[in-house]
Amino acid sequence: MTRYEFLKSLGFTGASLMAVLTSCVREEDTVIDAPRISTTASTTTPTVPVTPISGTSDIDKITNYLLKIDISATSTSALKKVGGYVIQNNIVVAQVSAGAFAAVTNLCSHEPKRKVIYSPNPTNATPEFYCTDHGARFDMTGKGLNSYGSKGITAYKIATDGKVVVVYA
Ligand code: FES
């Protein structure tokens, strides 16, 4: 029963009812919007929070990527240094010079073996991709550099904001 109903049941009506109702309100009284509690259970699945690894940089606009690598992660920390590389999803990704990356398939074109790695060439200081099976060599664009590598291999585009490396076709 509300206070209004209670006072009415006591016989207060019209102006006398209003006078009693308003006389009980003090200036310091405040109105609080009480939270509404629903008695029906929610049927929606809670949203799992997703932590963005790259903020709102332009590379977030690349949606059809093949790989998105957080280079601060322990498993991919090799990419933090020049000459370091990782292989994920059969793609070799390397930091070939400060802040510059390259990516190729690890599938050799000489024979279908997944043995292509990144190999900074110690003799001419030019970075290369290299097949450990027979020695096919490829440049950063996938172009073959010797007879074993004459067919070339697929190279991918790379974008990075310094924290995340995105490999896309
Ligand atoms: S399989 Fe790669 S060089 Fe032969």
Backbone and ligand atoms as CSV (ligand in chain L), in Angstrom:
chain,resi,resn,atom,element,x,y,z
A,1,MET,N,N,0.848,-1.178,0.000
A,1,MET,CA,C,0.000,0.000,0.000
A,1,MET,C,C,0.892,1.239,0.000
A,2,THR,N,N,0.577,2.218,-0.852
A,2,THR,CA,C,1.350,3.448,-0.899
A,2,THR,C,C,0.905,4.383,0.210
A,3,ARG,N,N,1.739,5.404,0.420
A,3,ARG,CA,C,1.377,6.372,1.460
A,3,ARG,C,C,0.062,7.077,1.085
A,4,TYR,N,N,-0.101,7.348,-0.213
A,4,TYR,CA,C,-1.334,7.976,-0.707
A,4,TYR,C,C,-2.547,7.115,-0.361
A,5,GLU,N,N,-2.430,5.804,-0.648
A,5,GLU,CA,C,-3.540,4.902,-0.366
A,5,GLU,C,C,-3.798,4.811,1.144
A,6,PHE,N,N,-2.685,4.797,1.907
A,6,PHE,CA,C,-2.820,4.696,3.367
A,6,PHE,C,C,-3.567,5.911,3.933
A,7,LEU,N,N,-3.161,7.131,3.471
A,7,LEU,CA,C,-3.808,8.343,3.982
A,7,LEU,C,C,-5.269,8.412,3.549
A,8,LYS,N,N,-5.547,7.948,2.342
A,8,LYS,CA,C,-6.936,7.934,1.862
A,8,LYS,C,C,-7.793,6.997,2.702
A,9,SER,N,N,-7.157,5.875,3.097
A,9,SER,CA,C,-7.923,4.917,3.912
A,9,SER,C,C,-8.234,5.500,5.289
A,10,LEU,N,N,-7.440,6.499,5.710
A,10,LEU,CA,C,-7.700,7.142,7.007
A,10,LEU,C,C,-8.744,8.249,6.884
A,11,GLY,N,N,-9.179,8.535,5.660
A,11,GLY,CA,C,-10.242,9.505,5.482
A,11,GLY,C,C,-9.787,10.841,4.932
A,12,PHE,N,N,-8.489,10.978,4.628
A,12,PHE,CA,C,-8.018,12.223,4.027
A,12,PHE,C,C,-8.461,12.280,2.582
A,13,THR,N,N,-8.990,13.455,2.179
A,13,THR,CA,C,-9.408,13.626,0.788
A,13,THR,C,C,-9.033,15.028,0.329
A,14,GLY,N,N,-9.016,15.241,-0.955
A,14,GLY,CA,C,-8.857,16.557,-1.576
A,14,GLY,C,C,-7.688,17.336,-1.014
A,15,ALA,N,N,-7.948,18.608,-0.605
A,15,ALA,CA,C,-6.894,19.517,-0.165
A,15,ALA,C,C,-6.215,19.014,1.094
A,16,SER,N,N,-6.965,18.400,1.973
A,16,SER,CA,C,-6.352,17.924,3.218
A,16,SER,C,C,-5.376,16.779,2.931
A,17,LEU,N,N,-5.736,15.952,1.954
A,17,LEU,CA,C,-4.839,14.855,1.573
A,17,LEU,C,C,-3.536,15.408,0.993
A,18,MET,N,N,-3.650,16.425,0.123
A,18,MET,CA,C,-2.453,17.025,-0.487
A,18,MET,C,C,-1.586,17.695,0.558
A,19,ALA,N,N,-2.223,18.355,1.508
A,19,ALA,CA,C,-1.470,19.053,2.557
A,19,ALA,C,C,-0.667,18.064,3.394
A,20,VAL,N,N,-1.277,16.944,3.718
A,20,VAL,CA,C,-0.569,15.931,4.516
A,20,VAL,C,C,0.564,15.308,3.717
A,21,LEU,N,N,0.277,15.059,2.435
A,21,LEU,CA,C,1.304,14.424,1.590
A,21,LEU,C,C,2.529,15.319,1.454
A,22,THR,N,N,2.316,16.598,1.147
A,22,THR,CA,C,3.452,17.494,0.903
A,22,THR,C,C,4.132,17.903,2.189
A,23,SER,N,N,3.454,17.858,3.305
A,23,SER,CA,C,4.074,18.285,4.563
A,23,SER,C,C,5.144,17.300,5.012
A,24,CYS,N,N,5.099,16.110,4.530
A,24,CYS,CA,C,6.065,15.104,4.955
A,24,CYS,C,C,7.360,15.172,4.167
A,25,VAL,N,N,7.393,15.991,3.095
A,25,VAL,CA,C,8.585,16.050,2.260
A,25,VAL,C,C,9.494,17.160,2.752
A,26,ARG,N,N,10.707,16.804,3.102
A,26,ARG,CA,C,11.659,17.807,3.552
A,26,ARG,C,C,12.515,18.264,2.376
A,27,GLU,N,N,13.122,19.421,2.492
A,27,GLU,CA,C,13.906,19.968,1.397
A,27,GLU,C,C,15.103,19.098,1.046
A,28,GLU,N,N,15.677,18.494,2.097
A,28,GLU,CA,C,16.862,17.693,1.838
A,28,GLU,C,C,16.541,16.303,1.291
A,29,ASP,N,N,15.261,16.012,1.199
A,29,ASP,CA,C,14.906,14.718,0.607
A,29,ASP,C,C,15.341,14.678,-0.858
A,30,THR,N,N,15.855,13.593,-1.254
A,30,THR,CA,C,16.250,13.443,-2.655
A,30,THR,C,C,15.532,12.251,-3.255
A,31,VAL,N,N,15.367,12.323,-4.524
A,31,VAL,CA,C,14.712,11.228,-5.229
A,31,VAL,C,C,15.791,10.392,-5.885
A,32,ILE,N,N,15.770,9.155,-5.618
A,32,ILE,CA,C,16.755,8.250,-6.206
A,32,ILE,C,C,16.066,7.333,-7.187
A,33,ASP,N,N,16.616,7.297,-8.365
A,33,ASP,CA,C,16.089,6.369,-9.362
A,33,ASP,C,C,16.592,4.980,-9.002
A,34,ALA,N,N,15.788,4.223,-8.388
A,34,ALA,CA,C,16.233,2.906,-7.945
A,34,ALA,C,C,16.453,1.989,-9.135
A,35,PRO,N,N,17.446,1.153,-9.049
A,35,PRO,CA,C,17.662,0.208,-10.152
A,35,PRO,C,C,16.492,-0.741,-10.282
A,36,ARG,N,N,16.176,-1.051,-11.497
A,36,ARG,CA,C,15.074,-1.978,-11.730
A,36,ARG,C,C,15.621,-3.397,-11.818
A,37,ILE,N,N,15.021,-4.246,-11.107
A,37,ILE,CA,C,15.472,-5.631,-11.103
A,37,ILE,C,C,14.457,-6.470,-11.854
A,38,SER,N,N,14.935,-7.070,-12.888
A,38,SER,CA,C,14.040,-7.898,-13.685
A,38,SER,C,C,13.914,-9.274,-13.043
A,39,THR,N,N,12.730,-9.773,-13.065
A,39,THR,CA,C,12.530,-11.106,-12.494
A,39,THR,C,C,12.665,-12.194,-13.553
A,40,THR,N,N,12.819,-11.772,-14.811
A,40,THR,CA,C,12.985,-12.782,-15.859
A,40,THR,C,C,14.468,-12.928,-16.170
A,41,ALA,N,N,14.906,-14.143,-16.322
A,41,ALA,CA,C,16.323,-14.411,-16.588
A,41,ALA,C,C,16.688,-13.969,-18.004
A,42,SER,N,N,17.883,-13.441,-18.137
A,42,SER,CA,C,18.356,-13.037,-19.453
A,42,SER,C,C,18.649,-14.263,-20.303
A,43,THR,N,N,18.248,-14.189,-21.546
A,43,THR,CA,C,18.498,-15.330,-22.437
A,43,THR,C,C,19.639,-15.053,-23.403
A,44,THR,N,N,20.237,-13.851,-23.296
A,44,THR,CA,C,21.323,-13.527,-24.217
A,44,THR,C,C,22.638,-14.083,-23.688
A,45,THR,N,N,23.507,-14.463,-24.603
A,45,THR,CA,C,24.811,-14.976,-24.230
A,45,THR,C,C,25.719,-13.802,-23.865
A,46,PRO,N,N,26.396,-13.876,-22.734
A,46,PRO,CA,C,27.284,-12.777,-22.371
A,46,PRO,C,C,28.354,-12.580,-23.441
A,47,THR,N,N,28.668,-11.331,-23.695
A,47,THR,CA,C,29.689,-11.044,-24.686
A,47,THR,C,C,31.064,-11.214,-24.066
A,48,VAL,N,N,31.902,-11.990,-24.711
A,48,VAL,CA,C,33.270,-12.182,-24.226
A,48,VAL,C,C,34.088,-10.981,-24.649
A,49,PRO,N,N,34.691,-10.289,-23.703
A,49,PRO,CA,C,35.473,-9.124,-24.099
A,49,PRO,C,C,36.671,-9.516,-24.945
A,50,VAL,N,N,36.883,-8.783,-26.000
A,50,VAL,CA,C,38.013,-9.053,-26.892
A,50,VAL,C,C,38.997,-7.917,-26.749
A,51,THR,N,N,40.217,-8.256,-26.446
A,51,THR,CA,C,41.229,-7.230,-26.292
A,51,THR,C,C,41.874,-6.953,-27.633
A,52,PRO,N,N,41.701,-5.765,-28.157
A,52,PRO,CA,C,42.338,-5.466,-29.439
A,52,PRO,C,C,43.847,-5.446,-29.273
A,53,ILE,N,N,44.540,-6.017,-30.221
A,53,ILE,CA,C,45.995,-6.040,-30.109
A,53,ILE,C,C,46.635,-4.932,-30.910
A,54,SER,N,N,45.827,-4.189,-31.636
A,54,SER,CA,C,46.450,-3.173,-32.479
A,54,SER,C,C,45.740,-1.833,-32.411
A,55,GLY,N,N,44.930,-1.630,-31.394
A,55,GLY,CA,C,44.288,-0.333,-31.270
A,55,GLY,C,C,43.430,-0.022,-32.476
A,56,THR,N,N,43.528,1.187,-32.932
A,56,THR,CA,C,42.669,1.593,-34.040
A,56,THR,C,C,43.507,2.055,-35.227
A,57,SER,N,N,44.639,1.415,-35.420
A,57,SER,CA,C,45.496,1.834,-36.522
A,57,SER,C,C,44.912,1.395,-37.862
A,58,ASP,N,N,45.514,1.916,-38.925
A,58,ASP,CA,C,45.007,1.629,-40.259
A,58,ASP,C,C,45.057,0.144,-40.589
A,59,ILE,N,N,45.984,-0.580,-39.996
A,59,ILE,CA,C,46.065,-1.999,-40.350
A,59,ILE,C,C,44.832,-2.770,-39.892
A,60,ASP,N,N,44.072,-2.188,-38.973
A,60,ASP,CA,C,42.815,-2.835,-38.583
A,60,ASP,C,C,41.828,-2.865,-39.734
A,61,LYS,N,N,42.062,-2.017,-40.706
A,61,LYS,CA,C,41.150,-1.971,-41.859
A,61,LYS,C,C,41.384,-3.138,-42.813
A,62,ILE,N,N,42.514,-3.824,-42.648
A,62,ILE,CA,C,42.777,-4.999,-43.487
A,62,ILE,C,C,42.043,-6.174,-42.866
A,63,THR,N,N,41.012,-6.593,-43.517
A,63,THR,CA,C,40.186,-7.645,-42.923
A,63,THR,C,C,40.429,-9.019,-43.552
A,64,ASN,N,N,41.008,-9.034,-44.742
A,64,ASN,CA,C,41.181,-10.324,-45.439
A,64,ASN,C,C,42.610,-10.837,-45.270
A,65,TYR,N,N,43.133,-10.682,-44.074
A,65,TYR,CA,C,44.537,-11.050,-43.870
A,65,TYR,C,C,44.698,-12.557,-43.708
A,66,LEU,N,N,45.932,-13.003,-43.968
A,66,LEU,CA,C,46.279,-14.412,-43.798
A,66,LEU,C,C,46.852,-14.668,-42.411
A,67,LEU,N,N,47.535,-13.659,-41.915
A,67,LEU,CA,C,48.148,-13.753,-40.591
A,67,LEU,C,C,48.091,-12.389,-39.927
A,68,LYS,N,N,47.887,-12.400,-38.621
A,68,LYS,CA,C,47.987,-11.172,-37.833
A,68,LYS,C,C,48.813,-11.528,-36.614
A,69,ILE,N,N,49.990,-10.963,-36.546
A,69,ILE,CA,C,50.948,-11.381,-35.525
A,69,ILE,C,C,51.229,-10.229,-34.572
A,70,ASP,N,N,51.015,-10.482,-33.292
A,70,ASP,CA,C,51.380,-9.521,-32.255
A,70,ASP,C,C,52.846,-9.784,-31.921
A,71,ILE,N,N,53.719,-8.887,-32.324
A,71,ILE,CA,C,55.143,-9.181,-32.158
A,71,ILE,C,C,55.618,-9.011,-30.718
A,72,SER,N,N,54.729,-8.536,-29.837
A,72,SER,CA,C,55.114,-8.466,-28.424
A,72,SER,C,C,54.878,-9.811,-27.726
A,73,ALA,N,N,54.167,-10.720,-28.394
A,73,ALA,CA,C,53.909,-12.020,-27.787
A,73,ALA,C,C,55.191,-12.839,-27.724
A,74,THR,N,N,55.316,-13.639,-26.707
A,74,THR,CA,C,56.526,-14.437,-26.516
A,74,THR,C,C,56.779,-15.358,-27.707
A,75,SER,N,N,55.729,-15.977,-28.212
A,75,SER,CA,C,55.901,-16.955,-29.286
A,75,SER,C,C,56.358,-16.322,-30.598
A,76,THR,N,N,56.198,-15.025,-30.727
A,76,THR,CA,C,56.590,-14.375,-31.983
A,76,THR,C,C,57.637,-13.287,-31.749
A,77,SER,N,N,58.266,-13.342,-30.600
A,77,SER,CA,C,59.213,-12.275,-30.259
A,77,SER,C,C,60.432,-12.264,-31.177
A,78,ALA,N,N,60.658,-13.349,-31.915
A,78,ALA,CA,C,61.781,-13.367,-32.859
A,78,ALA,C,C,61.645,-12.236,-33.869
A,79,LEU,N,N,60.426,-11.818,-34.117
A,79,LEU,CA,C,60.208,-10.759,-35.105
A,79,LEU,C,C,60.607,-9.383,-34.595
A,80,LYS,N,N,60.960,-9.298,-33.332
A,80,LYS,CA,C,61.344,-7.995,-32.784
A,80,LYS,C,C,62.693,-7.540,-33.298
A,81,LYS,N,N,63.521,-8.481,-33.737
A,81,LYS,CA,C,64.868,-8.075,-34.142
A,81,LYS,C,C,65.103,-8.320,-35.631
A,82,VAL,N,N,65.929,-7.525,-36.207
A,82,VAL,CA,C,66.277,-7.688,-37.620
A,82,VAL,C,C,66.940,-9.050,-37.802
A,83,GLY,N,N,66.471,-9.781,-38.788
A,83,GLY,CA,C,67.014,-11.113,-39.034
A,83,GLY,C,C,66.181,-12.209,-38.379
A,84,GLY,N,N,65.283,-11.816,-37.498
A,84,GLY,CA,C,64.443,-12.808,-36.844
A,84,GLY,C,C,63.257,-13.183,-37.723
A,85,TYR,N,N,62.791,-14.385,-37.576
A,85,TYR,CA,C,61.630,-14.801,-38.360
A,85,TYR,C,C,60.802,-15.829,-37.612
A,86,VAL,N,N,59.562,-15.958,-38.039
A,86,VAL,CA,C,58.674,-16.990,-37.512
A,86,VAL,C,C,57.981,-17.656,-38.698
A,87,ILE,N,N,57.503,-18.862,-38.473
A,87,ILE,CA,C,56.697,-19.558,-39.482
A,87,ILE,C,C,55.354,-19.883,-38.838
A,88,GLN,N,N,54.313,-19.323,-39.422
A,88,GLN,CA,C,52.958,-19.600,-38.942
A,88,GLN,C,C,52.069,-19.848,-40.150
A,89,ASN,N,N,51.184,-20.799,-40.027
A,89,ASN,CA,C,50.247,-21.123,-41.121
A,89,ASN,C,C,50.991,-21.314,-42.447
A,90,ASN,N,N,52.165,-21.920,-42.369
A,90,ASN,CA,C,52.981,-22.186,-43.563
A,90,ASN,C,C,53.448,-20.913,-44.258
A,91,ILE,N,N,53.554,-19.839,-43.508
A,91,ILE,CA,C,54.067,-18.576,-44.047
A,91,ILE,C,C,55.291,-18.181,-43.235
A,92,VAL,N,N,56.348,-17.834,-43.940
A,92,VAL,CA,C,57.570,-17.377,-43.285
A,92,VAL,C,C,57.512,-15.858,-43.231
A,93,VAL,N,N,57.603,-15.309,-42.024
A,93,VAL,CA,C,57.575,-13.851,-41.852
A,93,VAL,C,C,58.882,-13.450,-41.196
A,94,ALA,N,N,59.546,-12.465,-41.779
A,94,ALA,CA,C,60.862,-12.068,-41.260
A,94,ALA,C,C,60.962,-10.555,-41.171
A,95,GLN,N,N,61.728,-10.106,-40.175
A,95,GLN,CA,C,62.090,-8.682,-40.157
A,95,GLN,C,C,63.407,-8.566,-40.919
A,96,VAL,N,N,63.347,-7.996,-42.096
A,96,VAL,CA,C,64.496,-8.013,-42.996
A,96,VAL,C,C,65.399,-6.797,-42.821
A,97,SER,N,N,64.852,-5.720,-42.348
A,97,SER,CA,C,65.651,-4.563,-41.939
A,97,SER,C,C,64.823,-3.835,-40.894
A,98,ALA,N,N,65.396,-2.848,-40.259
A,98,ALA,CA,C,64.706,-2.239,-39.123
A,98,ALA,C,C,63.283,-1.800,-39.474
A,99,GLY,N,N,62.323,-2.485,-38.891
A,99,GLY,CA,C,60.918,-2.129,-39.080
A,99,GLY,C,C,60.309,-2.587,-40.393
A,100,ALA,N,N,61.101,-3.277,-41.228
A,100,ALA,CA,C,60.581,-3.752,-42.522
A,100,ALA,C,C,60.478,-5.268,-42.507
A,101,PHE,N,N,59.356,-5.762,-42.965
A,101,PHE,CA,C,59.091,-7.191,-42.908
A,101,PHE,C,C,58.817,-7.737,-44.305
A,102,ALA,N,N,59.019,-9.044,-44.448
A,102,ALA,CA,C,58.679,-9.720,-45.697
A,102,ALA,C,C,58.077,-11.065,-45.339
A,103,ALA,N,N,57.248,-11.576,-46.251
A,103,ALA,CA,C,56.583,-12.855,-45.977
A,103,ALA,C,C,56.443,-13.635,-47.272
A,104,VAL,N,N,56.728,-14.934,-47.189
A,104,VAL,CA,C,56.562,-15.840,-48.331
A,104,VAL,C,C,56.003,-17.161,-47.815
A,105,THR,N,N,55.516,-17.969,-48.740
A,105,THR,CA,C,55.111,-19.319,-48.354
A,105,THR,C,C,56.361,-20.121,-47.983
A,106,ASN,N,N,56.162,-21.118,-47.136
A,106,ASN,CA,C,57.317,-21.977,-46.827
A,106,ASN,C,C,57.372,-23.191,-47.750
A,107,LEU,N,N,56.484,-23.223,-48.758
A,107,LEU,CA,C,56.448,-24.338,-49.705
A,107,LEU,C,C,57.392,-24.057,-50.874
A,108,CYS,N,N,58.385,-24.875,-50.988
A,108,CYS,CA,C,59.377,-24.672,-52.039
A,108,CYS,C,C,58.778,-24.998,-53.409
A,109,SER,N,N,59.257,-24.322,-54.437
A,109,SER,CA,C,58.760,-24.568,-55.794
A,109,SER,C,C,59.646,-25.571,-56.543
A,110,HIS,N,N,60.765,-25.919,-55.976
A,110,HIS,CA,C,61.621,-26.926,-56.611
A,110,HIS,C,C,60.977,-28.299,-56.466
A,111,GLU,N,N,60.691,-28.677,-55.253
A,111,GLU,CA,C,59.895,-29.851,-54.930
A,111,GLU,C,C,58.930,-29.404,-53.838
A,112,PRO,N,N,57.774,-30.026,-53.781
A,112,PRO,CA,C,56.767,-29.530,-52.824
A,112,PRO,C,C,57.099,-29.874,-51.373
A,113,LYS,N,N,58.110,-29.229,-50.896
A,113,LYS,CA,C,58.516,-29.447,-49.509
A,113,LYS,C,C,58.434,-28.125,-48.757
A,114,ARG,N,N,57.940,-28.194,-47.548
A,114,ARG,CA,C,57.788,-26.988,-46.730
A,114,ARG,C,C,59.073,-26.765,-45.938
A,115,LYS,N,N,60.093,-26.329,-46.652
A,115,LYS,CA,C,61.391,-26.176,-46.009
A,115,LYS,C,C,62.016,-24.810,-46.249
A,116,VAL,N,N,61.188,-23.857,-46.643
A,116,VAL,CA,C,61.729,-22.512,-46.872
A,116,VAL,C,C,61.794,-21.767,-45.540
A,117,ILE,N,N,62.924,-21.183,-45.292
A,117,ILE,CA,C,63.127,-20.377,-44.091
A,117,ILE,C,C,63.692,-19.025,-44.507
A,118,TYR,N,N,63.864,-18.177,-43.540
A,118,TYR,CA,C,64.501,-16.897,-43.820
A,118,TYR,C,C,65.983,-17.043,-43.523
A,119,SER,N,N,66.786,-16.491,-44.369
A,119,SER,CA,C,68.220,-16.654,-44.205
A,119,SER,C,C,68.960,-15.406,-44.641
A,120,PRO,N,N,69.296,-14.578,-43.689
A,120,PRO,CA,C,70.119,-13.430,-44.066
A,120,PRO,C,C,71.408,-13.945,-44.688
A,121,ASN,N,N,71.665,-13.557,-45.898
A,121,ASN,CA,C,72.845,-14.073,-46.597
A,121,ASN,C,C,74.113,-13.457,-46.013
A,122,PRO,N,N,74.970,-14.280,-45.424
A,122,PRO,CA,C,76.157,-13.720,-44.765
A,122,PRO,C,C,77.196,-13.214,-45.763
A,123,THR,N,N,77.105,-13.646,-47.015
A,123,THR,CA,C,78.151,-13.249,-47.956
A,123,THR,C,C,77.868,-11.926,-48.653
A,124,ASN,N,N,76.601,-11.626,-48.897
A,124,ASN,CA,C,76.353,-10.358,-49.582
A,124,ASN,C,C,75.411,-9.433,-48.813
A,125,ALA,N,N,75.063,-9.836,-47.588
A,125,ALA,CA,C,74.248,-9.001,-46.700
A,125,ALA,C,C,72.852,-8.729,-47.245
A,126,THR,N,N,72.486,-9.387,-48.321
A,126,THR,CA,C,71.129,-9.226,-48.837
A,126,THR,C,C,70.248,-10.308,-48.237
A,127,PRO,N,N,69.162,-9.926,-47.604
A,127,PRO,CA,C,68.302,-10.960,-47.018
A,127,PRO,C,C,67.676,-11.831,-48.097
A,128,GLU,N,N,67.535,-13.108,-47.789
A,128,GLU,CA,C,66.957,-14.055,-48.740
A,128,GLU,C,C,66.079,-15.049,-48.002
A,129,PHE,N,N,65.178,-15.650,-48.737
A,129,PHE,CA,C,64.506,-16.842,-48.255
A,129,PHE,C,C,65.233,-18.019,-48.881
A,130,TYR,N,N,65.295,-19.101,-48.158
A,130,TYR,CA,C,66.198,-20.183,-48.506
A,130,TYR,C,C,65.554,-21.520,-48.197
A,131,CYS,N,N,65.640,-22.474,-49.122
A,131,CYS,CA,C,65.103,-23.810,-48.874
A,131,CYS,C,C,66.222,-24.705,-48.362
A,132,THR,N,N,65.976,-25.314,-47.238
A,132,THR,CA,C,67.014,-26.125,-46.601
A,132,THR,C,C,67.203,-27.474,-47.289
A,133,ASP,N,N,66.333,-27.821,-48.238
A,133,ASP,CA,C,66.461,-29.143,-48.845
A,133,ASP,C,C,67.584,-29.189,-49.886
A,134,HIS,N,N,67.485,-28.366,-50.922
A,134,HIS,CA,C,68.535,-28.367,-51.949
A,134,HIS,C,C,69.170,-26.993,-52.127
A,135,GLY,N,N,68.706,-26.041,-51.383
A,135,GLY,CA,C,69.359,-24.733,-51.438
A,135,GLY,C,C,68.720,-23.712,-52.359
A,136,ALA,N,N,67.456,-23.878,-52.711
A,136,ALA,CA,C,66.807,-22.842,-53.526
A,136,ALA,C,C,66.838,-21.517,-52.776
A,137,ARG,N,N,67.044,-20.440,-53.528
A,137,ARG,CA,C,67.134,-19.109,-52.912
A,137,ARG,C,C,66.095,-18.194,-53.556
A,138,PHE,N,N,65.526,-17.347,-52.738
A,138,PHE,CA,C,64.477,-16.439,-53.212
A,138,PHE,C,C,64.690,-15.063,-52.587
A,139,ASP,N,N,64.336,-14.041,-53.370
A,139,ASP,CA,C,64.447,-12.695,-52.794
A,139,ASP,C,C,63.174,-12.340,-52.035
A,140,MET,N,N,63.092,-11.120,-51.580
A,140,MET,CA,C,61.963,-10.710,-50.734
A,140,MET,C,C,60.637,-10.668,-51.481
A,141,THR,N,N,60.708,-10.678,-52.805
A,141,THR,CA,C,59.469,-10.691,-53.595
A,141,THR,C,C,59.108,-12.098,-54.032
A,142,GLY,N,N,59.923,-13.090,-53.645
A,142,GLY,CA,C,59.665,-14.473,-54.016
A,142,GLY,C,C,60.357,-14.882,-55.305
A,143,LYS,N,N,61.051,-13.971,-55.942
A,143,LYS,CA,C,61.746,-14.286,-57.192
A,143,LYS,C,C,62.937,-15.206,-56.933
A,144,GLY,N,N,63.085,-16.224,-57.780
A,144,GLY,CA,C,64.181,-17.167,-57.619
A,144,GLY,C,C,65.530,-16.539,-57.901
A,145,LEU,N,N,66.533,-16.966,-57.122
A,145,LEU,CA,C,67.871,-16.407,-57.256
A,145,LEU,C,C,68.884,-17.443,-57.730
A,146,ASN,N,N,68.463,-18.685,-57.876
A,146,ASN,CA,C,69.364,-19.710,-58.412
A,146,ASN,C,C,68.530,-20.746,-59.169
A,147,SER,N,N,69.173,-21.771,-59.710
A,147,SER,CA,C,68.442,-22.722,-60.551
A,147,SER,C,C,67.356,-23.466,-59.771
A,148,TYR,N,N,67.645,-23.857,-58.536
A,148,TYR,CA,C,66.633,-24.553,-57.734
A,148,TYR,C,C,65.417,-23.667,-57.456
A,149,GLY,N,N,65.681,-22.425,-57.354
A,149,GLY,CA,C,64.590,-21.496,-57.041
A,149,GLY,C,C,64.022,-20.783,-58.252
A,150,SER,N,N,64.345,-21.277,-59.444
A,150,SER,CA,C,64.011,-20.538,-60.672
A,150,SER,C,C,62.509,-20.299,-60.863
A,151,LYS,N,N,61.677,-21.126,-60.276
A,151,LYS,CA,C,60.222,-20.934,-60.436
A,151,LYS,C,C,59.663,-19.870,-59.489
A,152,GLY,N,N,60.464,-19.459,-58.551
A,152,GLY,CA,C,59.987,-18.466,-57.583
A,152,GLY,C,C,58.989,-19.064,-56.603
A,153,ILE,N,N,58.625,-18.291,-55.600
A,153,ILE,CA,C,57.603,-18.730,-54.642
A,153,ILE,C,C,56.668,-17.558,-54.362
A,154,THR,N,N,55.558,-17.882,-53.782
A,154,THR,CA,C,54.546,-16.854,-53.499
A,154,THR,C,C,55.011,-15.952,-52.366
A,155,ALA,N,N,54.983,-14.661,-52.624
A,155,ALA,CA,C,55.278,-13.674,-51.587
A,155,ALA,C,C,53.981,-12.939,-51.249
A,156,TYR,N,N,53.898,-12.446,-50.031
A,156,TYR,CA,C,52.679,-11.780,-49.561
A,156,TYR,C,C,52.953,-10.332,-49.204
A,157,LYS,N,N,51.876,-9.582,-49.144
A,157,LYS,CA,C,51.980,-8.187,-48.715
A,157,LYS,C,C,52.045,-8.139,-47.196
A,158,ILE,N,N,52.648,-7.085,-46.714
A,158,ILE,CA,C,52.836,-6.921,-45.274
A,158,ILE,C,C,52.426,-5.508,-44.882
A,159,ALA,N,N,51.779,-5.402,-43.750
A,159,ALA,CA,C,51.526,-4.083,-43.150
A,159,ALA,C,C,51.851,-4.186,-41.674
A,160,THR,N,N,52.365,-3.116,-41.121
A,160,THR,CA,C,52.675,-3.145,-39.698
A,160,THR,C,C,52.541,-1.754,-39.104
A,161,ASP,N,N,52.209,-1.714,-37.830
A,161,ASP,CA,C,52.202,-0.445,-37.082
A,161,ASP,C,C,53.294,-0.460,-36.021
A,162,GLY,N,N,54.201,-1.422,-36.139
A,162,GLY,CA,C,55.278,-1.540,-35.159
A,162,GLY,C,C,54.941,-2.507,-34.036
A,163,LYS,N,N,53.671,-2.801,-33.864
A,163,LYS,CA,C,53.266,-3.738,-32.814
A,163,LYS,C,C,52.687,-5.012,-33.403
A,164,VAL,N,N,52.013,-4.817,-34.504
A,164,VAL,CA,C,51.333,-5.938,-35.137
A,164,VAL,C,C,51.786,-6.003,-36.581
A,165,VAL,N,N,52.017,-7.223,-37.048
A,165,VAL,CA,C,52.351,-7.444,-38.451
A,165,VAL,C,C,51.195,-8.193,-39.095
A,166,VAL,N,N,50.687,-7.638,-40.148
A,166,VAL,CA,C,49.573,-8.269,-40.856
A,166,VAL,C,C,50.074,-8.724,-42.214
A,167,VAL,N,N,49.839,-9.986,-42.526
A,167,VAL,CA,C,50.219,-10.566,-43.812
A,167,VAL,C,C,48.943,-10.794,-44.607
A,168,TYR,N,N,48.938,-10.287,-45.814
A,168,TYR,CA,C,47.727,-10.434,-46.622
A,168,TYR,C,C,48.096,-10.632,-48.077
A,169,ALA,N,N,47.124,-11.114,-48.856
A,169,ALA,CA,C,47.384,-11.424,-50.267
A,169,ALA,C,C,47.147,-10.202,-51.133
L,1,FES,S1,S,62.911,-28.808,-52.318
L,1,FES,FE1,FE,63.577,-26.807,-52.023
L,1,FES,S2,S,65.377,-26.654,-53.102
L,1,FES,FE2,FE,64.694,-28.635,-53.515
